[in-house]
Amino acid sequence: MTRPDRSSTIFMKPDDALRVWQERGVLRPTVNWSEMMHEEHAAAFTVAKIAQLDLLSQVRESLDRVLRDGGTFEQWKADILPNLQRAGWWGVVQNRDLTGTDDSIVVNDRRLRTIYRTNLRMSISAGRWRKYQREKDLFPYLRYLSDHYRKHPRLDHKALHGVILPIDHPAWQWMFPPNGWGCNCRVEQVSEARMRRNGWVVSDRADALATPPTTEFVRADGTAVAVPTYVQPGFGYNPGTAHLQVLAERMTASIERALANGLDDAAAASLRSIVDDPAFEQFLALPQPRFPLAIMPEADASLIGARTRVAVLSDSDALKQRVRSEQGDTFRALPSTYRSIVDIVRDFTIRGREGDNTMLYAMMREDGRYLCVVVQRTASGQGLFIKSVRVQASRTIDRLFSDAVDIVDRRN
């Protein structure tokens, strides 16, 4: 009897996996499984060779019920099989309108098990990641556990067994399980105390796993993607982070729509909700973060010719700032500092325009120093980026704004 893997979900919030699942609200018919790979699965739901949206919708709704109410594979099959049979998607099927291909396909228990296991495991995996992020102050490490005890374990996965890395290590962006069709690998949370008690240390392969060797896999559309050698094609991504990225993109679009309709308060509330998400810190740790962090006042956007008011974190400049911090810079941009950008841009103490495409904002802190934010528009005006966030002594503020124009100073 096949059941969803609940071994690491006992302490998950009931809606963790369900929320992830519901974020995949878009239905996308595909013929070949590799038409959608990696992070694309975080944005849409598909079953290869179901070309009809109504049948695809029925499959999704049946899986939705499993995630909501629980259920074995046999129960799910009994629920969905009558719909599949009525549609003709069962047994040997040769129907281009139904499958999207002229080829004959076989729909049997094995295919259904793959659909059931893969969809539930990926959603549960993403839910686990959200749980781990909430608890990483208590459990700052993850330990990889393969199914090495099986008679015929996957050697690639067995090679990762016992690897311990900090939860925000970049390797978890590609090797967070499942890592293949039918993969039973998992991770466990590890505290500092348990590390000491067992004599465990962070893996000496940490640097190598950050950028593992890859092989080239050609997708159904002819494009090539790099796949880490330890995982199967289609699984080299972190479901939890991928869903956060999708959520950020959708929330950015939602904020833009709210602003366009004059709903500034609703837009601000939406922005605050995603910036306050516990997984925000992991997002900042990604190699290419892209997250909305501020809503620029309409007049300010007009001053620099911006066609949007939503400012997002700049990929390259966020990385540079982190590198400076690691090299001993006097200021380390903490997640709490990035979260405060929402307030700095809205409730600034002083702001001014620098050139024709940049705005400077500064807000006084309780210690008398200032948090300063630089926001820059793209050449087209379609984008706004947070270029930097810094702490400045009060004596340097006047010098910082010495070349600025259109200054609004609320210090007096």
VEXDREN-2710 file (C-alpha; in Angstrom, 1 decimal):
% VEXDREN-2710
k/r/px/py/pz
1/MET/0.0/0.0/0.0
2/THR/1.5/3.4/-1.1
3/ARG/1.0/6.3/1.3
4/PRO/2.2/9.9/1.2
5/ASP/5.6/10.0/3.0
6/ARG/4.6/11.5/6.4
7/SER/7.8/10.6/8.3
8/SER/9.0/14.2/8.4
9/THR/5.7/15.9/8.5
10/ILE/4.4/15.2/12.1
11/PHE/5.3/18.7/13.3
12/MET/4.4/20.6/10.1
13/LYS/1.6/23.0/10.2
14/PRO/-1.4/21.3/8.5
15/ASP/-1.6/23.9/5.7
16/ASP/2.1/24.0/4.8
17/ALA/2.0/21.4/2.0
18/LEU/-1.6/22.5/1.1
19/ARG/-0.5/26.1/0.7
20/VAL/2.3/25.1/-1.6
21/TRP/-0.1/22.9/-3.6
22/GLN/-2.6/25.7/-4.0
23/GLU/0.0/28.1/-5.3
24/ARG/0.3/25.7/-8.4
25/GLY/-3.1/26.9/-9.5
26/VAL/-2.4/27.2/-13.2
27/LEU/-3.2/24.2/-15.4
28/ARG/-0.7/23.5/-18.2
29/PRO/-1.2/20.6/-20.6
30/THR/2.0/18.9/-21.7
31/VAL/2.9/15.9/-23.9
32/ASN/6.4/15.2/-22.5
33/TRP/7.3/15.4/-18.8
34/SER/10.4/17.5/-19.7
35/GLU/8.4/20.3/-21.2
36/MET/8.1/21.5/-17.6
37/MET/11.1/21.2/-15.4
38/HIS/12.5/22.4/-12.1
39/GLU/11.1/25.7/-10.9
40/GLU/8.4/25.7/-13.6
41/HIS/6.5/23.1/-11.5
42/ALA/6.1/25.6/-8.7
43/ALA/3.9/27.8/-10.9
44/ALA/1.7/25.3/-12.7
45/PHE/0.2/21.8/-12.5
46/THR/0.6/19.3/-15.3
47/VAL/0.3/15.6/-16.0
48/ALA/2.2/14.6/-19.1
49/LYS/0.0/13.4/-21.9
50/ILE/-3.3/14.9/-20.6
51/ALA/-4.1/17.5/-23.2
52/GLN/-7.6/18.3/-22.1
53/LEU/-8.0/21.0/-19.4
54/ASP/-11.2/19.5/-17.9
55/LEU/-9.5/16.2/-17.3
56/LEU/-6.4/17.8/-16.0
57/SER/-8.5/19.8/-13.6
58/GLN/-10.3/16.7/-12.3
59/VAL/-6.9/15.1/-11.6
60/ARG/-5.7/18.2/-9.7
61/GLU/-8.9/18.4/-7.7
62/SER/-8.6/14.7/-6.7
63/LEU/-5.1/15.2/-5.5
64/ASP/-6.2/18.4/-3.7
65/ARG/-8.6/16.2/-1.7
66/VAL/-5.8/13.8/-0.7
67/LEU/-3.7/16.7/0.6
68/ARG/-6.6/18.2/2.5
69/ASP/-8.1/15.0/3.9
70/GLY/-5.4/12.4/3.6
71/GLY/-5.7/9.1/1.7
72/THR/-3.8/6.2/0.3
73/PHE/-2.9/5.6/-3.3
74/GLU/-5.7/3.0/-3.5
75/GLN/-8.3/5.5/-2.2
76/TRP/-7.1/8.2/-4.7
77/LYS/-7.2/5.7/-7.6
78/ALA/-10.8/4.7/-6.7
79/ASP/-11.7/8.4/-6.7
80/ILE/-10.1/9.4/-10.0
81/LEU/-10.4/6.2/-12.0
82/PRO/-14.0/6.5/-13.1
83/ASN/-13.3/10.0/-14.5
84/LEU/-10.2/8.7/-16.4
85/GLN/-12.2/5.8/-17.8
86/ARG/-15.1/8.0/-18.9
87/ALA/-12.6/10.3/-20.6
88/GLY/-10.9/7.3/-22.3
89/TRP/-7.6/8.0/-20.5
90/TRP/-7.1/4.4/-19.3
91/GLY/-5.5/1.3/-20.7
92/VAL/-3.9/1.7/-24.2
93/VAL/-4.8/5.2/-25.4
94/GLN/-4.2/6.5/-28.9
95/ASN/-6.1/9.8/-29.1
96/ARG/-4.3/13.0/-30.1
97/ASP/-7.1/15.2/-28.8
98/LEU/-6.8/13.5/-25.4
99/THR/-3.0/13.0/-25.1
100/GLY/-1.5/15.6/-27.4
101/THR/0.4/13.0/-29.4
102/ASP/-0.3/10.5/-32.2
103/ASP/1.6/7.8/-30.3
104/SER/-0.1/5.1/-28.2
105/ILE/0.4/5.4/-24.5
106/VAL/-0.3/3.0/-21.6
107/VAL/-2.2/4.4/-18.6
108/ASN/-2.0/1.9/-15.8
109/ASP/-1.3/1.6/-12.1
110/ARG/2.3/2.4/-12.5
111/ARG/1.6/5.7/-14.3
112/LEU/-1.0/6.6/-11.7
113/ARG/1.4/5.8/-8.9
114/THR/4.0/8.1/-10.4
115/ILE/1.5/10.9/-10.7
116/TYR/0.3/10.4/-7.1
117/ARG/3.8/10.0/-5.5
118/THR/5.5/12.8/-7.4
119/ASN/2.9/15.5/-6.8
120/LEU/2.4/14.7/-3.2
121/ARG/6.0/14.3/-2.4
122/MET/7.0/17.6/-4.0
123/SER/4.3/19.5/-2.2
124/ILE/5.2/17.8/1.1
125/SER/8.9/18.6/0.5
126/ALA/8.1/22.2/0.0
127/GLY/6.0/22.2/3.1
128/ARG/8.9/20.7/5.1
129/TRP/11.2/23.4/3.8
130/ARG/8.8/26.1/5.2
131/LYS/8.8/24.3/8.5
132/TYR/12.6/24.1/8.6
133/GLN/12.9/27.8/7.9
134/ARG/10.6/28.6/10.8
135/GLU/12.7/26.5/13.1
136/LYS/16.3/27.1/11.9
137/ASP/17.2/29.2/15.0
138/LEU/16.8/25.9/17.0
139/PHE/17.9/23.5/14.2
140/PRO/20.5/25.4/12.1
141/TYR/21.7/22.3/10.2
142/LEU/20.1/19.6/7.9
143/ARG/21.4/16.1/7.5
144/TYR/20.8/14.1/4.3
145/LEU/19.4/10.6/4.8
146/SER/19.3/8.4/1.7
147/ASP/17.5/5.1/1.3
148/HIS/20.9/3.3/1.5
149/TYR/19.4/0.5/3.6
150/ARG/17.4/-0.8/0.6
151/LYS/18.6/-3.9/-1.3
152/HIS/19.3/-1.8/-4.4
153/PRO/19.9/1.8/-3.2
154/ARG/20.6/4.6/-5.7
155/LEU/24.3/5.0/-5.5
156/ASP/24.2/8.7/-6.4
157/HIS/21.9/9.3/-3.5
158/LYS/23.8/7.0/-1.2
159/ALA/26.9/9.2/-1.8
160/LEU/25.0/12.0/-0.1
161/HIS/24.0/10.0/2.9
162/GLY/25.1/11.7/6.2
163/VAL/26.1/15.0/4.6
164/ILE/25.5/17.8/7.1
165/LEU/25.2/21.4/6.0
166/PRO/23.8/24.6/7.4
167/ILE/20.2/25.0/6.3
168/ASP/21.0/28.1/4.2
169/HIS/23.9/26.4/2.4
170/PRO/23.5/26.8/-1.4
171/ALA/23.7/23.0/-1.9
172/TRP/20.2/22.6/-0.5
173/GLN/18.9/24.6/-3.6
174/TRP/19.6/21.5/-5.8
175/MET/19.8/18.5/-3.5
176/PHE/16.8/18.9/-1.2
177/PRO/14.9/15.7/-1.7
178/PRO/13.1/14.1/-3.5
179/ASN/15.9/13.8/-6.1
180/GLY/14.4/11.5/-8.6
181/TRP/11.3/9.4/-9.6
182/GLY/10.3/7.4/-6.5
183/CYS/13.1/8.8/-4.4
184/ASN/12.7/8.1/-0.7
185/CYS/15.5/10.3/0.6
186/ARG/14.8/12.9/3.2
187/VAL/16.6/15.3/5.5
188/GLU/16.5/15.7/9.3
189/GLN/16.9/18.8/11.3
190/VAL/20.0/19.0/13.6
191/SER/20.6/21.2/16.5
192/GLU/24.0/22.5/17.7
193/ALA/23.6/20.3/20.8
194/ARG/23.1/17.2/18.8
195/MET/26.1/18.1/16.6
196/ARG/28.3/18.2/19.7
197/ARG/26.7/15.1/21.3
198/ASN/27.4/13.0/18.2
199/GLY/30.7/14.5/17.3
200/TRP/29.3/15.6/14.0
201/VAL/30.7/18.5/11.9
202/VAL/29.7/20.3/8.8
203/SER/30.7/18.2/5.8
204/ASP/34.1/18.7/4.3
205/ARG/32.4/18.5/0.9
206/ALA/30.5/21.8/1.6
207/ASP/32.4/23.8/-1.0
208/ALA/32.3/21.1/-3.6
209/LEU/28.5/20.6/-3.1
210/ALA/27.8/24.3/-3.5
211/THR/28.7/23.9/-7.2
212/PRO/28.4/20.2/-8.0
213/PRO/29.4/18.7/-11.4
214/THR/26.6/18.7/-13.9
215/THR/25.5/16.9/-17.0
216/GLU/23.6/18.3/-19.9
217/PHE/20.0/17.2/-20.4
218/VAL/18.0/18.1/-23.5
219/ARG/14.4/19.0/-22.9
220/ALA/11.5/18.1/-25.1
221/ASP/11.7/21.6/-26.7
222/GLY/15.3/21.1/-27.6
223/THR/16.8/23.4/-25.0
224/ALA/19.6/22.1/-22.7
225/VAL/19.6/22.4/-19.0
226/ALA/22.4/21.6/-16.5
227/VAL/21.5/18.8/-14.1
228/PRO/23.7/18.0/-11.0
229/THR/25.1/14.5/-11.4
230/TYR/23.6/13.4/-8.1
231/VAL/20.0/13.9/-9.1
232/GLN/17.7/12.9/-11.9
233/PRO/16.6/15.4/-14.6
234/GLY/13.7/17.4/-13.4
235/PHE/14.6/17.2/-9.7
236/GLY/17.6/19.5/-9.3
237/TYR/15.8/22.3/-7.5
238/ASN/14.4/23.1/-4.1
239/PRO/10.6/22.9/-4.1
240/GLY/10.2/25.2/-1.1
241/THR/12.4/28.0/-2.5
242/ALA/10.8/27.6/-6.0
243/HIS/7.4/28.1/-4.5
244/LEU/8.6/31.2/-2.7
245/GLN/9.9/32.6/-5.9
246/VAL/6.6/32.0/-7.6
247/LEU/4.8/33.6/-4.7
248/ALA/7.1/36.6/-4.9
249/GLU/6.4/37.0/-8.6
250/ARG/2.7/36.7/-8.1
251/MET/2.6/39.1/-5.2
252/THR/4.7/41.6/-7.1
253/ALA/2.1/41.5/-9.9
254/SER/-0.7/41.7/-7.4
255/ILE/0.9/44.8/-5.8
256/GLU/1.3/46.4/-9.2
257/ARG/-2.4/45.8/-10.0
258/ALA/-3.5/47.2/-6.6
259/LEU/-1.4/50.3/-7.1
260/ALA/-2.8/50.8/-10.6
261/ASN/-6.3/50.7/-9.2
262/GLY/-5.5/53.2/-6.4
263/LEU/-5.5/50.6/-3.6
264/ASP/-2.3/51.7/-2.0
265/ASP/-3.2/50.4/1.5
266/ALA/-4.0/46.9/0.1
267/ALA/-0.7/47.0/-1.8
268/ALA/1.3/47.9/1.3
269/ALA/-0.4/45.2/3.3
270/SER/0.4/42.6/0.6
271/LEU/4.1/43.7/0.5
272/ARG/4.4/43.5/4.3
273/SER/2.9/40.0/4.4
274/ILE/5.6/38.6/2.0
275/VAL/8.5/40.5/3.5
276/ASP/7.5/39.2/7.0
277/ASP/7.4/35.5/5.7
278/PRO/9.8/33.3/7.7
279/ALA/11.3/32.1/4.4
280/PHE/12.4/35.6/3.4
281/GLU/15.8/35.1/5.0
282/GLN/16.4/32.0/2.8
283/PHE/15.4/34.0/-0.2
284/LEU/18.0/36.6/0.6
285/ALA/20.6/33.9/0.7
286/LEU/20.0/32.7/-2.9
287/PRO/22.5/33.5/-5.6
288/GLN/20.0/35.6/-7.5
289/PRO/17.4/37.0/-5.1
290/ARG/14.5/38.9/-6.7
291/PHE/12.0/40.1/-4.1
292/PRO/9.8/43.2/-3.8
293/LEU/11.0/45.3/-0.9
294/ALA/9.4/48.7/-1.2
295/ILE/6.6/50.8/-2.8
296/MET/7.9/54.1/-4.0
297/PRO/5.6/57.1/-3.5
298/GLU/4.0/58.1/-6.8
299/ALA/5.7/61.6/-6.9
300/ASP/9.1/60.0/-6.3
301/ALA/8.6/57.5/-9.1
302/SER/7.7/60.4/-11.4
303/LEU/10.8/62.4/-10.5
304/ILE/13.1/59.6/-11.8
305/GLY/10.9/58.5/-14.7
306/ALA/10.0/55.1/-13.3
307/ARG/6.9/53.4/-14.8
308/THR/6.5/51.2/-11.8
309/ARG/6.5/51.9/-8.1
310/VAL/7.5/48.5/-6.8
311/ALA/11.2/48.2/-6.0
312/VAL/12.8/44.8/-5.9
313/LEU/16.2/43.6/-4.6
314/SER/18.9/43.9/-7.2
315/ASP/20.5/40.5/-7.9
316/SER/24.1/41.7/-8.4
317/ASP/24.2/44.4/-5.8
318/ALA/22.7/42.2/-3.1
319/LEU/25.5/39.7/-3.8
320/LYS/28.2/42.4/-3.7
321/GLN/26.8/43.6/-0.4
322/ARG/27.0/40.1/1.0
323/VAL/30.5/39.6/-0.2
324/ARG/31.6/42.9/1.5
325/SER/30.0/41.7/4.7
326/GLU/31.9/38.3/4.6
327/GLN/35.1/40.2/4.0
328/GLY/34.8/42.1/7.2
329/ASP/32.8/45.2/6.2
330/THR/31.7/47.3/9.2
331/PHE/28.1/46.8/8.3
332/ARG/26.4/43.5/7.7
333/ALA/23.0/43.7/6.1
334/LEU/20.8/41.6/8.3
335/PRO/17.4/40.3/7.2
336/SER/15.7/42.6/9.7
337/THR/17.4/45.5/7.9
338/TYR/16.1/44.4/4.5
339/ARG/12.6/44.1/6.0
340/SER/12.9/47.7/7.2
341/ILE/13.3/49.0/3.6
342/VAL/9.4/49.0/3.4
343/ASP/9.3/51.6/6.1
344/ILE/12.3/53.6/5.1
345/VAL/11.0/54.4/1.6
346/ARG/7.5/55.1/2.9
347/ASP/8.4/57.0/6.2
348/PHE/11.8/58.5/5.4
349/THR/13.4/61.2/7.5
350/ILE/15.1/62.7/4.4
351/ARG/15.1/61.8/0.7
352/GLY/16.6/63.3/-2.4
353/ARG/17.1/62.6/-6.1
354/GLU/20.6/61.8/-7.4
355/GLY/20.9/62.2/-11.2
356/ASP/17.9/61.3/-13.3
357/ASN/17.4/57.7/-12.2
358/THR/18.2/57.4/-8.5
359/MET/16.5/58.2/-5.3
360/LEU/18.2/58.3/-1.8
361/TYR/16.2/57.6/1.3
362/ALA/17.3/57.8/4.9
363/MET/15.5/57.1/8.2
364/MET/16.8/58.0/11.7
365/ARG/17.2/55.1/14.1
366/GLU/16.8/55.2/17.8
367/ASP/20.6/55.2/18.3
368/GLY/20.8/58.4/16.2
369/ARG/22.3/56.7/13.2
370/TYR/20.5/56.4/9.8
371/LEU/19.5/53.5/7.6
372/CYS/20.0/54.6/4.0
373/VAL/18.5/53.1/0.9
374/VAL/19.4/53.7/-2.7
375/VAL/16.7/53.0/-5.3
376/GLN/17.5/53.1/-9.0
377/ARG/15.3/52.7/-12.1
378/THR/16.3/50.6/-15.1
379/ALA/17.1/52.3/-18.4
380/SER/13.6/51.5/-19.8
381/GLY/11.9/52.8/-16.6
382/GLN/10.1/49.5/-16.3
383/GLY/12.0/48.3/-13.3
384/LEU/13.1/49.7/-9.9
385/PHE/15.9/48.1/-7.9
386/ILE/17.2/48.4/-4.4
387/LYS/20.8/49.1/-5.1
388/SER/22.0/49.1/-1.5
389/VAL/21.0/49.5/2.2
390/ARG/23.6/50.9/4.6
391/VAL/23.9/52.3/8.1
392/GLN/25.4/55.8/8.2
393/ALA/26.4/58.0/11.1
394/SER/24.4/61.2/11.5
395/ARG/27.4/63.4/10.7
396/THR/27.7/61.8/7.2
397/ILE/24.0/62.4/6.1
398/ASP/24.5/65.9/4.9
399/ARG/27.5/64.8/2.9
400/LEU/25.6/61.9/1.5
401/PHE/22.8/64.2/0.2
402/SER/25.2/67.0/-0.8
403/ASP/24.7/66.3/-4.5
404/ALA/21.0/65.5/-4.3
405/VAL/18.2/67.6/-5.5
406/ASP/14.4/67.7/-4.9
407/ILE/15.3/67.1/-1.2
408/VAL/12.5/66.5/1.4
409/ASP/14.0/66.9/4.9
410/ARG/11.8/66.1/7.9
411/ARG/14.5/66.5/10.5
412/ASN/13.3/70.0/11.4
END
